[in-house]
Amino acid sequence: MEKSIRQKIREIVGREHCSDSREDLILYSYDAMNRRYLPDMVAHPQTALEVSRLLKLANERSFPVVPRGAGTGLTGGSLAIDGGLVLTTRRMNRILEIDPDSLTAWVEPGVLNGELQKAAAKYSLFFPPDPASMEFSTLGGNAAENAGGTRAVKYGVTRDYVMALEVVMPTGEIVHTGSASIKSVTGYDLTRLIVGSEGTLGVITRLLLKLVPVPESVGTMLASFSEIQSAARAVARIMSGRVTPSTLEFMDRNAVECVKAYLEEDIPAGAAALLLMEVDGSPSVVEEDAGTIEEACYKEGALQVKSAREADERASLWTARRSLSPAIMKIKPLKINEDVSVPRMKIPDLITGIEKLATRHRLTIVNFGHAGDGNVHVNLLLDPDDKDEVSRAQEAVRELFELVVSLGGSLSGEHGIGIAKAPYLGIELENSAIEVMRKIKQALDPNNILNPHKTFDYAASSLERELVHRHE
Ligand SMILES: Cc1cc2nc3c(=O)[nH]c(=O)nc-3n(C[C@H](O)[C@H](O)[C@H](O)COP(=O)(O)OP(=O)(O)OC[C@H]3O[C@@H](n4cnc5c(N)ncnc54)[C@H](O)[C@@H]3O)c2cc1C
């Protein structure tokens, strides 16, 4: 990046709010995908106007701009593949208003999800999207990735809670989308276009979000089954009844093995699948729904259903789910974490297919996730020094995606495409659909300034080269 461009960036955001020192650039060179690309500069604008001026400069002088929230993305969305400017939202971090009457909040994009949860709780409200990263990921990043969480089965995902946005378009215009009114069908739904666009179509600088009253009471249940098929039948029985759990998580045989050490007394011998479920509402509704769920689990052959109402007992049942990630890392130090989704009745077919894949490619694969919405986290556990295993895993990932699509599913339920899955987009989407997306990108970002390579054009060959390189 030329000296004169660096100087202009300093003038726009202020010398103290940007840096090109190597130490600072390294901090912004990776996200949770764990790959490194050094940007040329990082800037921390505070207003939409500053963002707009940066993007106009980028178009005039032809350098890439990569928006970045907290850098917790799992698919490389905030990586500066071609260098250029990383534009963070860390100084746009104010909760501007919480309106307890209209159940809404205006926020800036750098506010952490967990900060909004705390502020909303003062009004007995909450923001339903609850990614596991909620304490350290931003609302701008959640919107850009359309993040989901354990409550999605009842409450939906981020997209369902974004009413309006202020967005700086790739060419620098500041645009307001959506409406504070619940019903609005004026023009194209630009809010939905931007949400989930992974920072490729605009930089979000303000969000109007919906909030929901905190339920009076919550019940948690942990059910153990001897096989995944009976757990899946229990899910079907629960969902086709009149109960909608607020959480319905599952763990397969390998996942159960991982957490057994943490939860000996809660998991009976012979358990090969777990369902962690929650219901919320008034105390009487919670009692009734919890009873219905318990009955459904036992009818489908549950070995045991543990139930909790008080916060500390509930937290203890959640230990199984929360201890999974650290437990998995004890088996092998590297994991490829795919977050595929299938229609929920296809989960047993998916698990059976994954077991076959694991045997064929001699891999350890641990599956868990959101049974209620069919979003399964498939974790391939690897030894980074075993190049042959890494290469077998890459083959297995492609076959996994083909399996998922053959079951009517999707490559990503919540983590996005970024660069991690860009080479596989054509497995799910037909060329004509990809072409429409490309045309939208070209129309809004004719110079391909904003977050290039994400979603579409990251070649499989470079991905494979890097994966191998990373483990050398
Ligand atoms: C331990 C862990 C658990 C996780 N659990 C979940 C989970 O349960 N559910 C889930 O969905 N995800 C999960 N994630 C993934 C990640 O936290 C989410 O994708 C999150 O939404 C990313 O937010 P961020 O602020 O870190 O964004 P970043 O990683 O900084 O950026 C993500 C993408 O958003 C773009 N972006 C960021 N801010 C803006 C903005 N203001 N305007 C336009 N584009 C922007 C970036 O360019 C990038 O493409 C998890 C990650 C980790 C590490």
The ligand as an SDF file (V2000), in Angstrom:
LIG
                    3D

 53 58  0  0  0  0  0  0  0  0999 V2000
  -15.7840  -20.5600   20.4170 C   0  0  0  0  0  0  0  0  0  0  0  0
  -16.6700  -20.0950   19.2880 C   0  0  0  0  0  0  0  0  0  0  0  0
  -18.0050  -20.4200   19.3030 C   0  0  0  0  0  0  0  0  0  0  0  0
  -18.8400  -20.0150   18.2530 C   0  0  0  0  0  0  0  0  0  0  0  0
  -20.1550  -20.3370   18.3070 N   0  0  0  0  0  0  0  0  0  0  0  0
  -20.9830  -19.9330   17.3320 C   0  0  0  0  0  0  0  0  0  0  0  0
  -22.3690  -20.2610   17.3770 C   0  0  0  0  0  0  0  0  0  0  0  0
  -22.8470  -20.9050   18.3060 O   0  0  0  0  0  0  0  0  0  0  0  0
  -23.1460  -19.8330   16.3690 N   0  0  0  0  0  0  0  0  0  0  0  0
  -22.6540  -19.1020   15.3280 C   0  0  0  0  0  0  0  0  0  0  0  0
  -23.4270  -18.7340   14.4520 O   0  0  0  0  0  0  0  0  0  0  0  0
  -21.3530  -18.7890   15.2520 N   0  0  0  0  0  0  0  0  0  0  0  0
  -20.5030  -19.1740   16.2230 C   0  0  0  0  0  0  0  0  0  0  0  0
  -19.1730  -18.8550   16.1650 N   0  0  0  0  0  0  0  0  0  0  0  0
  -18.6620  -18.0870   15.0120 C   0  0  0  0  0  0  0  0  0  0  0  0
  -18.5760  -16.5530   15.2240 C   0  0  0  0  0  0  0  0  0  0  0  0
  -18.4960  -16.2200   16.5860 O   0  0  0  0  0  0  0  0  0  0  0  0
  -19.7610  -15.8590   14.5710 C   0  0  0  0  0  0  0  0  0  0  0  0
  -19.7090  -16.0190   13.1720 O   0  0  0  0  0  0  0  0  0  0  0  0
  -19.8580  -14.3670   14.8960 C   0  0  0  0  0  0  0  0  0  0  0  0
  -21.0620  -13.8820   14.3740 O   0  0  0  0  0  0  0  0  0  0  0  0
  -18.7010  -13.5440   14.3170 C   0  0  0  0  0  0  0  0  0  0  0  0
  -18.7110  -12.2660   14.9380 O   0  0  0  0  0  0  0  0  0  0  0  0
  -17.3850  -11.3780   15.0010 P   0  0  0  0  0  0  0  0  0  0  0  0
  -17.7400  -10.0980   15.6300 O   0  0  0  0  0  0  0  0  0  0  0  0
  -16.2910  -12.1230   15.6190 O   0  0  0  0  0  0  0  0  0  0  0  0
  -17.1100  -11.1620   13.4550 O   0  0  0  0  0  0  0  0  0  0  0  0
  -15.7570  -11.3460   12.6420 P   0  0  0  0  0  0  0  0  0  0  0  0
  -15.2120  -12.6960   12.7950 O   0  0  0  0  0  0  0  0  0  0  0  0
  -14.8690  -10.2030   12.9130 O   0  0  0  0  0  0  0  0  0  0  0  0
  -16.3200  -11.1910   11.1630 O   0  0  0  0  0  0  0  0  0  0  0  0
  -17.1590  -12.1700   10.6250 C   0  0  0  0  0  0  0  0  0  0  0  0
  -17.6380  -11.7060    9.2360 C   0  0  0  0  0  0  0  0  0  0  0  0
  -18.4860  -10.5760    9.3920 O   0  0  0  0  0  0  0  0  0  0  0  0
  -17.9800   -9.4610    8.6690 C   0  0  0  0  0  0  0  0  0  0  0  0
  -18.2810   -8.2970    9.5040 N   0  0  0  0  0  0  0  0  0  0  0  0
  -17.9620   -8.0920   10.8040 C   0  0  0  0  0  0  0  0  0  0  0  0
  -18.4810   -6.9190   11.2290 N   0  0  0  0  0  0  0  0  0  0  0  0
  -19.1200   -6.3690   10.1660 C   0  0  0  0  0  0  0  0  0  0  0  0
  -19.8500   -5.1680    9.9620 C   0  0  0  0  0  0  0  0  0  0  0  0
  -20.0400   -4.2670   10.9260 N   0  0  0  0  0  0  0  0  0  0  0  0
  -20.3730   -4.9310    8.7340 N   0  0  0  0  0  0  0  0  0  0  0  0
  -20.2100   -5.8210    7.7230 C   0  0  0  0  0  0  0  0  0  0  0  0
  -19.5300   -6.9690    7.8670 N   0  0  0  0  0  0  0  0  0  0  0  0
  -18.9970   -7.2370    9.0730 C   0  0  0  0  0  0  0  0  0  0  0  0
  -16.4990   -9.7510    8.4630 C   0  0  0  0  0  0  0  0  0  0  0  0
  -16.0120   -9.1200    7.2990 O   0  0  0  0  0  0  0  0  0  0  0  0
  -16.5100  -11.2540    8.3290 C   0  0  0  0  0  0  0  0  0  0  0  0
  -16.8330  -11.6380    7.0140 O   0  0  0  0  0  0  0  0  0  0  0  0
  -18.3020  -19.2590   17.1730 C   0  0  0  0  0  0  0  0  0  0  0  0
  -16.9540  -18.9330   17.1680 C   0  0  0  0  0  0  0  0  0  0  0  0
  -16.1360  -19.3450   18.2040 C   0  0  0  0  0  0  0  0  0  0  0  0
  -14.6910  -18.9790   18.1650 C   0  0  0  0  0  0  0  0  0  0  0  0
  1  2  1  0
  2  3  1  0
  2 52  2  0
  3  4  2  0
  4  5  1  0
  4 50  1  0
  5  6  2  0
  6  7  1  0
  6 13  1  0
  7  8  2  0
  7  9  1  0
  9 10  1  0
 10 11  2  0
 10 12  1  0
 12 13  2  0
 13 14  1  0
 14 15  1  0
 14 50  1  0
 15 16  1  0
 16 17  1  0
 16 18  1  0
 18 19  1  0
 18 20  1  0
 20 21  1  0
 20 22  1  0
 22 23  1  0
 23 24  1  0
 24 25  2  0
 24 26  1  0
 24 27  1  0
 27 28  1  0
 28 29  2  0
 28 30  1  0
 28 31  1  0
 31 32  1  0
 32 33  1  0
 33 34  1  0
 33 48  1  0
 34 35  1  0
 35 36  1  0
 35 46  1  0
 36 37  1  0
 36 45  1  0
 37 38  2  0
 38 39  1  0
 39 40  1  0
 39 45  2  0
 40 41  1  0
 40 42  2  0
 42 43  1  0
 43 44  2  0
 44 45  1  0
 46 47  1  0
 46 48  1  0
 48 49  1  0
 50 51  2  0
 51 52  1  0
 52 53  1  0
M  END
$$$$
